[in-house]
Amino acid sequence: MVAAEPSTLSSVLSAEQEKILACVHCGLCLEACPTYVATGDENDSPRGRIYLMRAVSEQRLGSESPSFQSHIDRCLGCRACEAACPAGVEYGQLLEAARAEISRVAPRRGVAYSVLRFALRHIWLKPGRLRAAFALARLVRNTRLARLLIKTKFASEISPQFEFALALLDGSSGYRTGSGSDQVVAGRSSGTGGPTGLLFKACVTEGLFRRVNDATKRVLEANGYLVQSPPNQVCCGALHAHAGDLAGARTLARQNIDAFQDGNAPIVTNAGGCGAMLVSYAHLLADDEGYAERARAFAARVRDIGQQLAEDGFRNGAPIGAERTTYDTSCHLLHGQHGADASLKMLWAIPDLNFALLNGSDVCCGGAGVYNLLEPELSEQVLAEKLAEIGRCGVNVLATGNAGCHMQIAAGASLAGMPLRVCHPVELLDESYRRAGYYR
């Protein structure tokens, strides 16, 4: 039996009342919030937004209020405030409830939000349509049509958002060539007879970054894992949850729980945003009698690729060259999965890596799913600071553990004329393993 969709913003806030009261008496979250730092507006801080949520729940402010909606929409959802909050307020859950309330009473207007609603309802919930959409996107990218439209200024004449959307797509291009998905792991890395690892492919990763999934599989096999990937898995539901469509997120969550079945085998991800969503299934389905216990067990099995390798130990590779390299942390990998350090350890397995620490690597890049297309001005402000830090770091290569962060930084760097290549840490480790002779 599937329970009714959980309650409204009011009941969610009631359950968190003690933490929220503590929150409004504390300002430690302010400087951790990228939107507050950018605007200096209290209502663009976690504390200010919670004030607005309380006002709505106590019926002092309507959820259709433009002030409530605009400041909730302007939140990146990076959850950096959760790490700074001494009261332990689970702000991400409150934000999703607030956006669900807005979606319920007054669907957002405008072309961008209308396109998002259509895509989430009629494409993302239909795996066949989603595969077709990504096939079309790859065609536009691989034929360099996106790059041509940007270079000729045609895209910018249509709109800056359209130009940036094409730059995001172009930014998903490969970091380097040289290791193919058909390579076989040799020696200890036979990938048979070892522990099983279940790979969560993720819709955007499989659609635009299949090379990252291939690299993840090879690296796991090189460390003795038998890698499987359930065929009926679907999108994690993060985009739906962030947009306030919790019903759609729950639909996808139930499908994934069924696809990966019950058991003890780890569910390995390589996308911080997806991983954070998968571990939140326990909360998302807490009121579902048929899935609540299974969701808790599912969430406990989720590991980022870096976490899984660090847990069991993994092999060092060979040097990959002298390019100056840095690492930028995915917000959801850091605050949702608490796996940023483990992801960084993949780079430590590469001998003689010319590595430079990036100042502010734990600060959001402004991508936040499709936030960069829905709130372009504020996203651009946050991204500009990130690019400035990368420029000061003087690197050629940046590794990050999330597809959305990859595209955001790559797009911003490209449009700014910065000679920067972006990749996933596991891609660099995969190249290191290739040069070490672990593949044949």
MOKAFEN-V987477 format. One record per residue. RES is the residue in three letters. SS is DSSP state (h for helix, s for strand, l for the rest). D_LAST is the distance of its C-alpha to the last C-alpha in whole Angstrom. Layout:
# MOKAFEN-V987477
res=RES ss=SS d_last=D_LAST
res=RES ss=SS d_last=D_LAST
This chain:
# MOKAFEN-V987477
res=MET ss=l d_last=50
res=VAL ss=l d_last=49
res=ALA ss=l d_last=51
res=ALA ss=l d_last=53
res=GLU ss=l d_last=51
res=PRO ss=l d_last=52
res=SER ss=l d_last=55
res=THR ss=l d_last=56
res=LEU ss=h d_last=55
res=SER ss=h d_last=59
res=SER ss=h d_last=57
res=VAL ss=h d_last=54
res=LEU ss=h d_last=56
res=SER ss=h d_last=59
res=ALA ss=h d_last=56
res=GLU ss=l d_last=55
res=GLN ss=h d_last=58
res=GLU ss=h d_last=58
res=LYS ss=h d_last=55
res=ILE ss=h d_last=56
res=LEU ss=h d_last=60
res=ALA ss=h d_last=58
res=CYS ss=h d_last=56
res=VAL ss=l d_last=59
res=HIS ss=l d_last=60
res=CYS ss=l d_last=57
res=GLY ss=l d_last=56
res=LEU ss=l d_last=52
res=CYS ss=l d_last=50
res=LEU ss=h d_last=52
res=GLU ss=h d_last=50
res=ALA ss=h d_last=47
res=CYS ss=l d_last=47
res=PRO ss=h d_last=46
res=THR ss=h d_last=48
res=TYR ss=h d_last=51
res=VAL ss=h d_last=50
res=ALA ss=h d_last=50
res=THR ss=h d_last=53
res=GLY ss=l d_last=55
res=ASP ss=l d_last=57
res=GLU ss=h d_last=57
res=ASN ss=h d_last=57
res=ASP ss=h d_last=53
res=SER ss=l d_last=52
res=PRO ss=h d_last=51
res=ARG ss=h d_last=55
res=GLY ss=h d_last=56
res=ARG ss=h d_last=54
res=ILE ss=h d_last=55
res=TYR ss=h d_last=59
res=LEU ss=h d_last=59
res=MET ss=h d_last=57
res=ARG ss=h d_last=60
res=ALA ss=h d_last=62
res=VAL ss=h d_last=61
res=SER ss=h d_last=61
res=GLU ss=l d_last=65
res=GLN ss=l d_last=66
res=ARG ss=l d_last=67
res=LEU ss=l d_last=64
res=GLY ss=l d_last=63
res=SER ss=l d_last=59
res=GLU ss=l d_last=60
res=SER ss=l d_last=61
res=PRO ss=h d_last=60
res=SER ss=h d_last=59
res=PHE ss=h d_last=58
res=GLN ss=h d_last=55
res=SER ss=h d_last=54
res=HIS ss=h d_last=54
res=ILE ss=h d_last=52
res=ASP ss=h d_last=50
res=ARG ss=l d_last=49
res=CYS ss=l d_last=47
res=LEU ss=l d_last=44
res=GLY ss=l d_last=43
res=CYS ss=l d_last=41
res=ARG ss=l d_last=42
res=ALA ss=h d_last=43
res=CYS ss=h d_last=46
res=GLU ss=h d_last=45
res=ALA ss=h d_last=44
res=ALA ss=h d_last=47
res=CYS ss=l d_last=49
res=PRO ss=l d_last=51
res=ALA ss=l d_last=53
res=GLY ss=l d_last=49
res=VAL ss=l d_last=50
res=GLU ss=l d_last=47
res=TYR ss=h d_last=48
res=GLY ss=h d_last=45
res=GLN ss=h d_last=46
res=LEU ss=h d_last=50
res=LEU ss=h d_last=48
res=GLU ss=h d_last=47
res=ALA ss=h d_last=50
res=ALA ss=h d_last=52
res=ARG ss=h d_last=50
res=ALA ss=h d_last=50
res=GLU ss=h d_last=54
res=ILE ss=h d_last=54
res=SER ss=h d_last=52
res=ARG ss=h d_last=55
res=VAL ss=h d_last=58
res=ALA ss=l d_last=57
res=PRO ss=l d_last=54
res=ARG ss=l d_last=53
res=ARG ss=l d_last=54
res=GLY ss=l d_last=52
res=VAL ss=h d_last=50
res=ALA ss=h d_last=47
res=TYR ss=h d_last=48
res=SER ss=h d_last=49
res=VAL ss=h d_last=45
res=LEU ss=h d_last=44
res=ARG ss=h d_last=46
res=PHE ss=h d_last=45
res=ALA ss=h d_last=41
res=LEU ss=h d_last=41
res=ARG ss=h d_last=44
res=HIS ss=h d_last=43
res=ILE ss=l d_last=39
res=TRP ss=l d_last=37
res=LEU ss=l d_last=39
res=LYS ss=l d_last=38
res=PRO ss=h d_last=34
res=GLY ss=h d_last=34
res=ARG ss=h d_last=36
res=LEU ss=h d_last=34
res=ARG ss=h d_last=31
res=ALA ss=h d_last=33
res=ALA ss=h d_last=34
res=PHE ss=h d_last=31
res=ALA ss=h d_last=30
res=LEU ss=h d_last=33
res=ALA ss=h d_last=32
res=ARG ss=h d_last=28
res=LEU ss=h d_last=30
res=VAL ss=h d_last=33
res=ARG ss=h d_last=30
res=ASN ss=h d_last=27
res=THR ss=l d_last=30
res=ARG ss=l d_last=31
res=LEU ss=h d_last=35
res=ALA ss=h d_last=35
res=ARG ss=h d_last=34
res=LEU ss=h d_last=37
res=LEU ss=h d_last=40
res=ILE ss=h d_last=39
res=LYS ss=h d_last=39
res=THR ss=l d_last=43
res=LYS ss=l d_last=44
res=PHE ss=h d_last=45
res=ALA ss=h d_last=43
res=SER ss=h d_last=45
res=GLU ss=h d_last=48
res=ILE ss=h d_last=48
res=SER ss=l d_last=47
res=PRO ss=h d_last=46
res=GLN ss=h d_last=44
res=PHE ss=h d_last=43
res=GLU ss=h d_last=41
res=PHE ss=h d_last=40
res=ALA ss=h d_last=38
res=LEU ss=h d_last=36
res=ALA ss=h d_last=35
res=LEU ss=h d_last=34
res=LEU ss=h d_last=32
res=ASP ss=h d_last=31
res=GLY ss=h d_last=30
res=SER ss=l d_last=27
res=SER ss=l d_last=25
res=GLY ss=l d_last=21
res=TYR ss=l d_last=21
res=ARG ss=l d_last=19
res=THR ss=l d_last=16
res=GLY ss=l d_last=12
res=SER ss=l d_last=10
res=GLY ss=l d_last=11
res=SER ss=l d_last=12
res=ASP ss=l d_last=10
res=GLN ss=l d_last=6
res=VAL ss=l d_last=6
res=VAL ss=s d_last=6
res=ALA ss=l d_last=6
res=GLY ss=h d_last=10
res=ARG ss=h d_last=13
res=SER ss=h d_last=11
res=SER ss=l d_last=11
res=GLY ss=l d_last=13
res=THR ss=l d_last=16
res=GLY ss=l d_last=19
res=GLY ss=l d_last=19
res=PRO ss=l d_last=22
res=THR ss=s d_last=22
res=GLY ss=s d_last=22
res=LEU ss=s d_last=23
res=LEU ss=s d_last=22
res=PHE ss=l d_last=25
res=LYS ss=l d_last=24
res=ALA ss=l d_last=27
res=CYS ss=h d_last=29
res=VAL ss=h d_last=29
res=THR ss=h d_last=25
res=GLU ss=h d_last=24
res=GLY ss=h d_last=26
res=LEU ss=h d_last=26
res=PHE ss=l d_last=23
res=ARG ss=h d_last=20
res=ARG ss=h d_last=17
res=VAL ss=h d_last=19
res=ASN ss=h d_last=19
res=ASP ss=h d_last=15
res=ALA ss=h d_last=14
res=THR ss=h d_last=16
res=LYS ss=h d_last=15
res=ARG ss=h d_last=11
res=VAL ss=h d_last=13
res=LEU ss=h d_last=15
res=GLU ss=h d_last=13
res=ALA ss=h d_last=11
res=ASN ss=l d_last=15
res=GLY ss=l d_last=16
res=TYR ss=l d_last=17
res=LEU ss=s d_last=17
res=VAL ss=s d_last=18
res=GLN ss=s d_last=21
res=SER ss=l d_last=23
res=PRO ss=l d_last=26
res=PRO ss=l d_last=27
res=ASN ss=l d_last=30
res=GLN ss=l d_last=30
res=VAL ss=l d_last=32
res=CYS ss=l d_last=33
res=CYS ss=l d_last=34
res=GLY ss=l d_last=37
res=ALA ss=h d_last=37
res=LEU ss=h d_last=39
res=HIS ss=h d_last=41
res=ALA ss=h d_last=42
res=HIS ss=h d_last=42
res=ALA ss=l d_last=45
res=GLY ss=l d_last=47
res=ASP ss=l d_last=46
res=LEU ss=h d_last=45
res=ALA ss=h d_last=46
res=GLY ss=h d_last=43
res=ALA ss=h d_last=41
res=ARG ss=h d_last=42
res=THR ss=h d_last=42
res=LEU ss=h d_last=38
res=ALA ss=h d_last=38
res=ARG ss=h d_last=39
res=GLN ss=h d_last=37
res=ASN ss=h d_last=34
res=ILE ss=h d_last=35
res=ASP ss=h d_last=36
res=ALA ss=h d_last=32
res=PHE ss=h d_last=30
res=GLN ss=l d_last=33
res=ASP ss=l d_last=35
res=GLY ss=l d_last=33
res=ASN ss=l d_last=31
res=ALA ss=l d_last=27
res=PRO ss=s d_last=27
res=ILE ss=s d_last=27
res=VAL ss=s d_last=24
res=THR ss=s d_last=25
res=ASN ss=l d_last=24
res=ALA ss=l d_last=27
res=GLY ss=h d_last=30
res=GLY ss=h d_last=33
res=CYS ss=h d_last=31
res=GLY ss=h d_last=31
res=ALA ss=h d_last=34
res=MET ss=h d_last=36
res=LEU ss=h d_last=34
res=VAL ss=h d_last=36
res=SER ss=l d_last=39
res=TYR ss=h d_last=39
res=ALA ss=h d_last=41
res=HIS ss=h d_last=44
res=LEU ss=h d_last=43
res=LEU ss=l d_last=44
res=ALA ss=l d_last=47
res=ASP ss=l d_last=49
res=ASP ss=l d_last=48
res=GLU ss=l d_last=49
res=GLY ss=l d_last=46
res=TYR ss=l d_last=43
res=ALA ss=h d_last=44
res=GLU ss=h d_last=43
res=ARG ss=h d_last=40
res=ALA ss=h d_last=39
res=ARG ss=h d_last=40
res=ALA ss=h d_last=37
res=PHE ss=h d_last=35
res=ALA ss=h d_last=35
res=ALA ss=h d_last=35
res=ARG ss=h d_last=31
res=VAL ss=s d_last=30
res=ARG ss=s d_last=28
res=ASP ss=s d_last=26
res=ILE ss=h d_last=22
res=GLY ss=h d_last=24
res=GLN ss=h d_last=26
res=GLN ss=h d_last=24
res=LEU ss=h d_last=22
res=ALA ss=h d_last=25
res=GLU ss=h d_last=26
res=ASP ss=h d_last=24
res=GLY ss=l d_last=22
res=PHE ss=l d_last=19
res=ARG ss=l d_last=17
res=ASN ss=l d_last=17
res=GLY ss=l d_last=15
res=ALA ss=l d_last=15
res=PRO ss=l d_last=18
res=ILE ss=l d_last=17
res=GLY ss=l d_last=21
res=ALA ss=l d_last=24
res=GLU ss=l d_last=25
res=ARG ss=l d_last=28
res=THR ss=s d_last=27
res=THR ss=s d_last=29
res=TYR ss=s d_last=29
res=ASP ss=s d_last=31
res=THR ss=l d_last=32
res=SER ss=l d_last=32
res=CYS ss=h d_last=36
res=HIS ss=h d_last=35
res=LEU ss=h d_last=32
res=LEU ss=h d_last=35
res=HIS ss=h d_last=38
res=GLY ss=l d_last=37
res=GLN ss=l d_last=34
res=HIS ss=l d_last=34
res=GLY ss=l d_last=31
res=ALA ss=h d_last=31
res=ASP ss=h d_last=30
res=ALA ss=h d_last=27
res=SER ss=h d_last=26
res=LEU ss=h d_last=26
res=LYS ss=h d_last=25
res=MET ss=h d_last=21
res=LEU ss=h d_last=22
res=TRP ss=h d_last=24
res=ALA ss=l d_last=20
res=ILE ss=l d_last=19
res=PRO ss=l d_last=21
res=ASP ss=l d_last=23
res=LEU ss=l d_last=23
res=ASN ss=l d_last=26
res=PHE ss=s d_last=28
res=ALA ss=l d_last=32
res=LEU ss=l d_last=33
res=LEU ss=l d_last=35
res=ASN ss=l d_last=38
res=GLY ss=l d_last=39
res=SER ss=l d_last=36
res=ASP ss=l d_last=37
res=VAL ss=l d_last=39
res=CYS ss=l d_last=39
res=CYS ss=l d_last=38
res=GLY ss=l d_last=40
res=GLY ss=l d_last=37
res=ALA ss=l d_last=38
res=GLY ss=l d_last=37
res=VAL ss=l d_last=39
res=TYR ss=h d_last=42
res=ASN ss=h d_last=41
res=LEU ss=h d_last=42
res=LEU ss=h d_last=45
res=GLU ss=l d_last=47
res=PRO ss=h d_last=45
res=GLU ss=h d_last=48
res=LEU ss=h d_last=47
res=SER ss=h d_last=44
res=GLU ss=h d_last=44
res=GLN ss=h d_last=46
res=VAL ss=h d_last=43
res=LEU ss=h d_last=40
res=ALA ss=h d_last=42
res=GLU ss=h d_last=43
res=LYS ss=h d_last=39
res=LEU ss=h d_last=38
res=ALA ss=h d_last=41
res=GLU ss=h d_last=39
res=ILE ss=h d_last=36
res=GLY ss=h d_last=38
res=ARG ss=h d_last=39
res=CYS ss=h d_last=36
res=GLY ss=l d_last=35
res=VAL ss=l d_last=31
res=ASN ss=l d_last=29
res=VAL ss=s d_last=26
res=LEU ss=s d_last=27
res=ALA ss=s d_last=25
res=THR ss=s d_last=27
res=GLY ss=l d_last=26
res=ASN ss=l d_last=28
res=ALA ss=h d_last=28
res=GLY ss=h d_last=32
res=CYS ss=h d_last=32
res=HIS ss=h d_last=29
res=MET ss=h d_last=31
res=GLN ss=h d_last=34
res=ILE ss=h d_last=33
res=ALA ss=h d_last=31
res=ALA ss=h d_last=34
res=GLY ss=h d_last=37
res=ALA ss=h d_last=35
res=SER ss=h d_last=35
res=LEU ss=h d_last=38
res=ALA ss=l d_last=39
res=GLY ss=l d_last=38
res=MET ss=l d_last=35
res=PRO ss=l d_last=32
res=LEU ss=l d_last=30
res=ARG ss=s d_last=27
res=VAL ss=s d_last=26
res=CYS ss=s d_last=23
res=HIS ss=l d_last=22
res=PRO ss=h d_last=21
res=VAL ss=h d_last=18
res=GLU ss=h d_last=17
res=LEU ss=h d_last=18
res=LEU ss=h d_last=16
res=ASP ss=h d_last=13
res=GLU ss=h d_last=13
res=SER ss=h d_last=14
res=TYR ss=h d_last=11
res=ARG ss=h d_last=8
res=ARG ss=h d_last=10
res=ALA ss=l d_last=11
res=GLY ss=l d_last=7
res=TYR ss=l d_last=7
res=TYR ss=s d_last=4
res=ARG ss=l d_last=0
